[in-house]
Amino acid sequence: MITLQEYLSVGALLFTVGLLIVLFRQNAISILMGIELMLNAANINFVAFSNALGGLTGQVLAIFVVVAAAAEAAVAIAIIVLLYQNLGTVDVEKARNLNG
């Protein structure tokens, strides 16, 4: 049987990898994938605590996080497509220099 500590360790590892991707990558798609990794790490923790405590609250909260992540991904991909159309690249450093 997998213990709560093992689930939390996997969640912490995923969150750390996602955070490192967000902090050190320049590509907008890579940053989006890092954010998704961090959200999935939070979901693992929610479900693990829900299972350990014997309720469904964590699982319901994980479903809400998945819905919010889908909406966030849709908006972010639309922004990335517009960025690529205007600049020809998805490098976030070049997007910082845009003057609107």
C-alpha positions in Angstrom: 0.0 0.0 0.0 1.2 3.5 -0.9 1.4 5.7 2.2 0.4 9.4 2.4 4.0 10.4 2.7 4.8 8.8 -0.7 2.0 10.6 -2.4 3.1 13.9 -0.8 6.7 13.3 -1.9 5.6 12.8 -5.5 3.4 15.9 -5.3 6.3 17.9 -3.9 8.7 16.6 -6.6 6.2 17.5 -9.4 5.6 20.9 -7.9 9.4 21.6 -7.7 9.9 20.5 -11.3 7.0 22.7 -12.4 8.4 25.7 -10.5 11.8 25.3 -11.9 10.4 25.2 -15.4 8.4 28.4 -14.8 11.4 30.2 -13.3 14.1 29.2 -15.8 12.4 28.7 -19.2 11.9 31.4 -21.8 9.5 29.6 -24.0 5.8 30.4 -23.3 4.6 26.9 -24.0 7.2 25.5 -21.5 6.0 27.9 -18.9 2.4 26.8 -19.5 3.5 23.2 -19.1 5.2 24.1 -15.8 2.1 25.7 -14.5 0.1 22.6 -15.4 2.6 20.4 -13.5 2.2 22.6 -10.4 -1.6 22.3 -10.6 -1.4 18.5 -11.0 0.9 18.3 -8.0 -1.7 20.2 -6.0 -4.3 17.7 -7.3 -2.3 14.8 -6.1 -2.0 16.3 -2.7 -5.7 17.1 -2.5 -6.7 13.5 -3.5 -4.1 12.0 -1.1 -5.4 14.0 1.9 -8.9 13.2 0.9 -8.1 9.5 0.8 -6.2 9.7 4.1 -9.0 11.5 5.9 -11.8 9.4 4.4 -13.8 12.2 2.8 -14.6 13.4 -0.7 -13.8 17.1 -0.2 -10.3 16.8 -1.7 -11.5 14.9 -4.7 -14.2 17.5 -5.4 -11.6 20.3 -5.0 -9.4 18.5 -7.5 -12.2 18.5 -10.0 -12.5 22.2 -9.6 -8.8 22.7 -10.1 -8.9 20.6 -13.3 -11.8 22.8 -14.6 -9.8 26.0 -13.7 -6.7 24.5 -15.4 -8.6 23.8 -18.6 -9.9 27.4 -18.7 -6.4 28.8 -17.9 -4.9 26.6 -20.7 -7.4 27.8 -23.2 -6.7 31.5 -22.5 -3.0 31.0 -22.4 -2.9 29.1 -25.7 -4.9 31.9 -27.3 -2.4 34.4 -26.0 0.5 32.3 -27.2 -1.0 32.0 -30.7 -1.4 35.8 -30.9 2.1 36.3 -29.6 3.4 34.0 -32.3 1.3 35.8 -35.0 2.7 39.2 -34.0 6.3 38.3 -33.2 7.0 35.0 -35.0 8.3 33.6 -31.7 7.0 32.4 -28.4 9.9 33.8 -26.4 8.6 35.7 -23.4 11.5 38.0 -23.3 10.5 39.5 -26.6 6.9 39.9 -25.4 8.1 42.1 -22.5 9.3 44.6 -25.0 5.9 45.2 -26.5 4.5 48.7 -26.1 0.8 48.8 -26.2 
